[in-house]
Amino acid sequence: MKNIRLITLLSVVVFSLVSFTTPTESTKYKCMIQMTNYTGEGAYIVISLLNPEGEYEETLNVIGDDDEWYNTVESWWQFYGKRRTDIDAITGATVSGGERTINVIEIDNDKLDKGYKLRFETAVEDQEYYEKDIEIALTSENVKSKVEGQGFIRYIRMMPQK
């Protein structure tokens, strides 16, 4: 009888914990990045989620698969390099001048319109590094828009996937 009560109590506790945990919903966005017509090596591009205080919260996408050069994306490297967590958002080769790439990034819906930002950082070997090639507020409007870059990125265009 004592075991049945214990099992029943544990079942109620587990059910309560599971019942009150709400999964975070997210949306996937197609993100097209059009590069400027520069000469030289391909650009490493990191797309990060910044919290309302302007601190790195999450790496959403890394374009460039040779981790030897990640430290050239300096601000992001200060965040990522200390942790060295696995990144599952690496999408392959760098993007050269005049080229474009389309990637899918996933953003938790509860981050929209709450003061979060998206930052696109770029670095090219033996050339400049742009910490804020693009930095935009993460709003419902901006995730459906075209935004001009300040460095190697000419513009990005985002669109929610259905």
C-alpha positions in Angstrom: 0.0 0.0 0.0 2.8 2.4 0.8 4.4 1.8 -2.6 1.2 2.5 -4.4 0.9 5.9 -2.6 4.5 6.7 -3.4 4.0 5.8 -7.1 0.8 7.8 -7.2 2.5 10.8 -5.6 5.4 10.7 -8.0 3.0 10.4 -10.9 1.2 13.5 -9.8 4.4 15.5 -9.3 5.8 14.4 -12.8 2.5 15.2 -14.4 2.4 18.6 -12.8 5.9 19.5 -13.9 5.2 18.5 -17.5 1.8 20.1 -17.6 3.1 23.6 -16.6 6.1 23.6 -18.9 5.2 25.3 -22.1 7.4 24.6 -25.1 8.9 27.6 -26.8 7.5 28.1 -30.3 9.8 29.2 -33.0 9.7 30.3 -36.6 12.1 29.5 -39.4 13.1 32.4 -41.7 14.8 32.3 -45.1 17.6 34.7 -45.0 19.1 35.8 -48.3 22.5 37.5 -48.0 23.7 39.5 -51.1 27.4 40.4 -50.9 29.0 43.6 -52.3 31.3 43.3 -55.3 34.6 43.2 -53.4 37.7 41.3 -54.4 39.6 38.8 -52.3 38.7 35.7 -50.2 35.2 34.7 -49.2 33.6 36.3 -46.2 33.0 34.6 -42.9 29.5 35.6 -41.7 28.1 35.1 -38.3 24.4 35.7 -37.5 23.8 36.2 -33.7 20.9 36.9 -31.5 21.6 39.7 -29.0 19.6 40.2 -25.9 18.0 43.6 -24.9 21.3 44.5 -23.1 23.2 44.0 -26.3 25.0 40.8 -25.2 25.3 37.7 -27.3 22.7 35.2 -26.5 22.8 32.6 -29.3 24.6 31.9 -32.5 22.0 31.4 -35.2 24.2 30.8 -38.2 27.8 30.6 -39.2 28.8 30.8 -42.9 32.3 29.5 -43.3 33.3 26.0 -42.2 37.0 26.3 -41.5 37.1 27.0 -37.7 40.7 28.1 -38.0 39.4 31.5 -39.1 36.6 31.9 -36.6 38.7 34.2 -34.5 38.7 36.8 -37.3 35.0 37.5 -36.4 36.4 39.2 -33.3 33.4 40.2 -31.1 31.6 36.9 -31.7 34.8 35.0 -31.0 35.1 36.6 -27.6 31.6 35.2 -26.9 31.9 31.8 -28.6 35.6 31.1 -28.2 35.3 31.0 -24.4 32.5 28.5 -24.4 33.4 26.4 -27.5 29.9 24.8 -27.6 28.9 22.8 -30.6 27.4 24.9 -33.3 24.8 23.1 -35.4 24.2 26.1 -37.5 27.3 26.0 -39.7 26.2 26.1 -43.3 29.3 25.5 -45.4 31.7 27.6 -47.5 32.3 31.3 -47.2 30.6 33.7 -49.6 32.7 35.7 -52.1 32.2 39.2 -53.5 29.1 39.6 -55.6 27.7 36.2 -54.6 24.6 35.5 -52.5 23.6 32.8 -50.2 20.2 31.7 -48.8 20.1 30.2 -45.3 17.4 29.2 -42.8 17.6 30.6 -39.3 15.2 29.7 -36.5 14.1 32.3 -33.9 12.0 31.8 -30.8 8.8 33.7 -31.2 9.0 35.1 -27.7 12.1 37.1 -28.8 10.1 39.2 -31.3 9.3 42.8 -30.4 11.0 42.4 -27.0 14.2 44.4 -27.5 16.3 41.7 -29.1 18.6 42.3 -32.1 20.1 40.3 -34.9 23.7 41.0 -35.7 25.5 40.0 -38.9 29.3 40.2 -38.5 31.6 39.7 -41.4 35.3 39.2 -41.8 37.5 38.6 -44.9 41.1 37.3 -44.8 43.6 40.2 -45.1 40.7 42.7 -45.2 38.4 44.4 -42.8 36.2 43.0 -40.1 32.7 44.5 -39.6 31.3 43.9 -36.2 27.9 45.4 -37.2 27.8 44.9 -40.9 24.1 44.7 -40.2 22.4 45.0 -36.8 18.7 45.2 -36.7 16.0 45.2 -34.0 14.2 41.8 -34.0 10.7 43.0 -34.7 7.8 41.5 -36.6 8.3 44.0 -39.4 12.1 43.6 -39.7 11.9 39.8 -40.1 10.0 40.4 -43.4 12.2 43.2 -44.8 15.3 44.1 -46.8 18.1 45.7 -44.8 21.2 47.4 -46.2 24.7 46.3 -45.0 27.6 48.5 -43.9 30.5 46.4 -45.0 30.8 43.2 -47.1 27.1 42.6 -47.1 25.1 44.7 -49.7 21.8 43.7 -48.1 19.9 40.9 -46.5 16.3 40.0 -47.1 14.3 37.9 -44.6 11.1 36.0 -45.1 9.2 33.7 -42.6 8.9 30.1 -43.9 5.5 28.6 -43.9 
